[in-house]
Structure formats: structure tokens, C-alpha cells
Amino acid sequence: MVGHILTHIFVPDLVYEASSVIAWTIWRWIQVIFEVFNGAEIVISGDPLPYGESAVVVSNHVAWCDFFTIQALAVRSGMLSRCRYFAKIQLRLVPFLGWGLWAMGMPLVTRNWLKDKRELDRVFAGIVKRRWPTCNFSEATRFTEEKYEQSKLWCKENDKPQPKHALYPRTKGFITTVQHLRQAPQIKAVYDVTIAYAHNGQFLQAPTMWDTIRLPELTRTYGHKFHIHARRFLIEDLPETDDELAKWLENIWVEKGEWLEKKKEEWESSSPKKHA
């Protein structure tokens, strides 16, 4: 552990590159298991993403297997090894995994804004000053019906727009990410990613973690549908102030909700057969 920390401090570029190579090896194999052996057919649509481009990524959060759909997009854009997610700070205590997350420059957050700001400053310093390539995923809260009802109530009380099929976005994390990373010359864009699932006529119904391990044909036999839709915005075109960035993200989430509603209607109109 001590040696790992000292290496990270004195040769951070080497650690970042080495951990990225290890990440690619592990994540690519996991992706092969999901898409090939477990037969998950992931539909990708939207804007073409420049190969190898560094970007800030925002997405709705539906289920555990969001990881697989996002990684499918990263594979095709050549950025699988550079994906950096917001992770819960508790993971830092997990041997090897937690140390690896830290070494890879992943933000380990508590969701207490005052506590997280220092951690985000540390993480973004390497990207800005050392110009590390990255696809940095801003934080999101997992969608549930209970949280959706809470979100609708909060939006009504605070006069905010409530997107369809998604929670109100976390604007503070997004603002901090953009305001830091727009200073990095290699960060060219913000990707808005929308994830949709369906199963047995139920929209946003994703397979469980256990299903992604045990089922051999998630799509063809068991009827699970996966779709990820990406939109690309130049970071130089985004608003400058925090308030304007928050409003921009609100609008993006409303548009995201409209896309999800259309996808729901499309899948319902196709009347798929139900599977066990």
C-alpha cells in the first residue's frame, strides 16, 4: 500500500497509464462476457463520437448493468481504458479494488458537497495539469419509482422541470466537473448519454446482476432490450456561469426524458412476446 502511494506521487503519469492498460484488459473481457457469452444485444444510436476523444459524460442511471451499456459505447469510441466514474468513498477500503480506483484517478465521493470538493480538486488536477486523456462520468442517482416520486415533489416545490422517466439531475457535480475540465485542452466535448431497457413489456426493467451472470441469451431468449443513445456537445459552446450550466443540464434532462418517452412508445408498439 505504501509503495503504491509513493509510486502514484512520484510517477503519476506512469501509474495512470499502467492502470489504464490493466483497466482495458479487465473491462474488455467483462464486456465480451456480457455481449458474447450472455448474448446482450446493445443498440447504439445518436451522434458519431470521434475516436479517442476526451470528454465529460453525463447519463441517467437506471440499473447496475448501466456499466455494460456505457462500456459498449466506450469500446466503439476507443476510450474504454480511459473511463473514470464517480465512485462511493467506501470502496477505497476494499483491498486492490479501492487502491486501483484511487490510482486510476476516479473521484471517490461521499455526496456531501463540502467534503467532496477537495477530492474533486485532487482528481481533476491530474487531468488539467498533466493532460491525461479521460472520459469522466459525472455522478447520477439510480432511478427507482420511489425516488421518481420524490423527485417530482421536489421539482414542484422548487419550480424545476421534471424530466420523464428520469430523476432531476445532480447539477453541482456536473458544474464542478465542467468548470474544472474545460481548462484542460484535451477535453473537447460533453456527451449526453441516455440508457433505456425493457423486459416483458416493462420499460426501464433491466436484468439483475445475477441474471447478467447466469443467463446465456439475455436478448434472444429472455427478451431483454438494451439501448444507449449519445449526443455530443462542444464544451466551448456550453454556458460560462454556474447558474447557466445548471439550466443547460436541466434542459438536457428534459430532452432526455422526451427521448425515453419515444423509446417507450416505440417498444410498446412493437408488442414483443413475453419471456420467462
C-alpha positions in Angstrom: 0.0 0.0 0.0 2.8 2.5 1.0 4.7 1.6 -2.2 1.6 2.1 -4.3 1.0 5.6 -2.8 4.7 6.6 -3.3 4.7 5.4 -6.9 1.5 7.4 -7.5 3.0 10.5 -6.0 6.4 10.4 -7.8 5.5 8.9 -11.1 1.7 9.7 -11.6 1.8 9.5 -15.4 3.2 6.0 -15.2 0.6 4.9 -12.7 -2.2 6.4 -14.8 -1.1 4.8 -18.0 -0.4 1.4 -16.4 -3.7 1.4 -14.6 -5.5 2.3 -17.8 -3.9 -0.7 -19.5 -5.0 -3.0 -16.7 -8.5 -1.5 -16.8 -8.8 -2.1 -20.5 -7.8 -5.7 -20.1 -10.3 -6.4 -17.3 -13.2 -4.3 -18.7 -12.8 -5.6 -22.2 -13.0 -9.2 -21.0 -16.1 -8.4 -18.9 -17.7 -6.8 -21.9 -17.0 -9.9 -24.0 -18.7 -12.0 -21.4 -21.8 -9.7 -21.3 -22.2 -9.2 -25.1 -21.0 -12.5 -26.4 -21.4 -15.2 -23.8 -24.5 -13.7 -22.2 -26.0 -12.5 -25.5 -26.8 -8.9 -24.6 -27.6 -7.1 -27.9 -26.9 -3.4 -27.2 -28.3 -0.9 -29.7 -26.2 2.3 -30.0 -27.6 5.4 -31.7 -27.1 9.2 -31.8 -24.1 11.4 -32.8 -20.9 9.8 -34.0 -18.2 10.1 -31.3 -14.7 11.0 -32.5 -12.3 8.1 -31.8 -10.1 8.6 -28.8 -11.7 11.9 -27.8 -11.6 13.0 -24.1 -15.0 14.2 -22.8 -17.2 14.8 -19.8 -20.1 12.3 -19.8 -23.5 12.7 -18.2 -26.1 9.9 -18.1 -29.3 8.8 -16.5 -28.7 5.9 -14.0 -31.1 3.1 -14.2 -29.5 -0.1 -13.0 -26.3 -2.0 -12.1 -25.8 -3.0 -15.8 -25.6 0.6 -16.9 -21.9 -0.1 -16.7 -22.1 -2.6 -19.6 -24.1 -0.2 -21.9 -21.7 2.7 -21.3 -18.7 0.4 -21.8 -20.1 -0.8 -25.1 -20.1 2.9 -26.2 -16.6 3.4 -24.8 -15.3 0.3 -26.7 -16.5 1.7 -30.0 -15.1 5.2 -29.3 -11.7 3.9 -28.3 -11.9 5.2 -24.7 -12.6 2.0 -22.7 -9.3 2.3 -20.7 -9.9 6.0 -20.0 -13.3 5.8 -18.4 -13.4 7.4 -15.0 -16.5 7.1 -12.8 -17.7 8.8 -9.7 -17.4 6.0 -7.0 -18.6 5.7 -3.4 -15.9 6.6 -1.0 -16.5 3.4 0.9 -14.8 1.5 -1.9 -11.4 2.9 -1.0 -11.3 0.5 1.9 -11.5 -2.5 -0.4 -8.0 -4.0 -0.9 -6.7 -3.7 -4.5 -10.1 -2.5 -5.9 -10.2 0.6 -3.8 -6.5 1.3 -4.3 -6.9 0.8 -8.1 -9.8 3.2 -8.2 -7.7 5.8 -6.4 -4.7 5.2 -8.7 -6.8 5.5 -11.8 -8.0 8.9 -10.8 -11.6 8.0 -10.1 -13.4 10.5 -7.8 -14.3 8.8 -4.5 -17.2 10.8 -3.2 -19.5 11.0 -0.1 -22.1 13.1 -1.8 -21.5 15.7 1.0 -20.6 18.7 -1.2 -18.2 20.3 1.3 -16.3 17.0 1.8 -16.2 16.1 -1.9 -14.9 19.4 -3.2 -11.3 18.7 -2.1 -11.4 15.2 -3.6 -12.6 16.5 -6.9 -9.9 19.2 -6.9 -7.3 16.4 -6.5 -8.7 14.2 -9.2 -9.2 17.0 -11.8 -5.7 18.4 -11.1 -4.1 15.4 -12.9 -6.4 15.8 -15.9 -5.9 19.5 -16.2 -2.2 19.9 -15.4 -0.9 16.6 -16.7 -3.4 16.5 -19.6 -4.5 12.9 -19.0 -6.9 11.6 -21.6 -10.3 10.7 -20.0 -13.9 10.1 -20.3 -15.1 11.4 -17.0 -18.6 10.4 -15.9 -20.4 12.9 -13.7 -22.4 11.5 -10.8 -26.0 10.3 -11.0 -28.6 8.7 -8.7 -30.1 5.4 -9.6 -33.7 5.6 -10.8 -36.5 4.0 -8.8 -40.2 4.6 -8.7 -39.9 5.8 -5.1 -37.1 8.2 -6.0 -39.0 9.4 -9.1 -42.0 10.4 -6.9 -39.7 12.2 -4.5 -38.0 14.0 -7.5 -41.4 15.1 -8.9 -42.4 16.5 -5.5 -39.1 18.3 -5.1 -39.3 19.8 -8.6 -42.8 21.0 -7.9 -41.8 22.7 -4.7 -38.7 24.3 -6.2 -40.3 25.2 -9.6 -37.9 23.0 -11.5 -38.7 20.9 -14.7 -39.2 17.2 -14.0 -37.9 15.0 -16.9 -39.9 12.0 -17.9 -38.5 8.6 -16.8 -35.5 10.2 -15.1 -34.7 11.9 -11.8 -33.8 15.6 -11.6 -30.1 15.8 -12.5 -27.3 16.4 -9.9 -26.2 19.8 -11.1 -23.5 20.5 -8.5 -21.3 17.6 -9.6 -21.8 18.5 -13.2 -20.9 22.1 -12.8 -17.8 21.3 -10.8 -16.7 18.8 -13.4 -17.2 21.1 -16.4 -15.7 24.2 -14.7 -12.6 22.2 -13.9 -12.2 20.2 -17.0 -13.0 23.0 -19.5 -9.5 24.3 -18.5 -7.9 21.1 -19.9 -7.1 21.5 -23.7 -7.7 17.8 -24.4 -11.3 17.9 -23.2 -13.3 18.7 -26.3 -16.9 17.8 -25.6 -19.7 16.8 -23.2 -21.5 13.6 -24.1 -25.1 13.3 -23.1 -25.8 9.6 -22.8 -29.3 8.1 -22.4 -29.8 4.5 -21.3 -33.1 2.5 -21.9 -34.1 -1.0 -21.1 -37.2 -3.1 -21.5 -38.3 -6.6 -20.5 -41.7 -8.3 -20.8 -43.3 -5.1 -21.7 -41.9 -3.2 -18.6 -40.0 -0.1 -19.5 -36.7 0.6 -17.8 -36.7 -3.0 -16.5 -33.0 -4.2 -16.6 -31.6 -7.6 -15.8 -30.3 -8.1 -12.3 -26.6 -8.6 -11.6 -27.3 -12.4 -11.1 -29.1 -12.5 -14.5 -26.1 -11.0 -16.2 -24.0 -13.8 -14.9 -26.3 -16.8 -15.3 -28.4 -16.2 -18.4 -26.9 -17.4 -21.7 -29.1 -15.4 -24.1 -30.3 -12.2 -22.5 -31.8 -10.7 -25.6 -32.8 -13.5 -28.0 -34.1 -16.0 -25.4 -35.1 -13.9 -22.4 -36.2 -10.7 -24.3 -34.1 -8.1 -22.6 -33.7 -4.9 -24.6 -30.7 -2.5 -24.3 -30.4 0.8 -26.0 -27.9 3.7 -25.4 -28.2 7.0 -27.2 -25.4 9.6 -27.3 -25.4 13.3 -28.1 -22.2 15.3 -28.4 -21.8 19.0 -27.4 -18.7 21.0 -27.8 -17.5 22.1 -24.3 -16.6 25.5 -25.7 -20.3 26.1 -26.6 -21.5 25.5 -23.0 -22.5 28.4 -20.8 -19.9 30.0 -18.6 -21.7 30.7 -15.3 -22.7 28.1 -12.8 -26.4 29.1 -13.0 -26.4 28.9 -16.7 -24.7 25.5 -16.7 -27.4 24.2 -14.2 -30.1 25.4 -16.5 -28.4 23.9 -19.5 -28.3 20.5 -17.8 -32.0 20.8 -16.8 -32.9 21.3 -20.4 -30.7 18.4 -21.5 -32.6 16.2 -19.0 -36.0 17.3 -20.2 -34.9 16.4 -23.7 -33.6 13.1 -22.4 -37.0 12.4 -20.9 -38.7 13.1 -24.2 -36.3 10.6 -25.9 -37.1 8.0 -23.3 -40.8 8.5 -23.8 -40.5 8.0 -27.5 -38.4 4.9 -27.0 -41.0 3.5 -24.6 -43.8 4.1 -27.1 -41.7 2.5 -29.9 -41.1 -0.6 -27.8 -44.7 -0.8 -26.7 -45.9 -0.6 -30.3 -43.8 -3.5 -31.4 -45.7 -5.7 -28.9 -42.9 -8.1 -28.1 -43.7 -11.5 -26.9 -43.2 -12.1 -23.2 -40.5 -14.4 -21.9 -40.0 -16.1 -18.6 
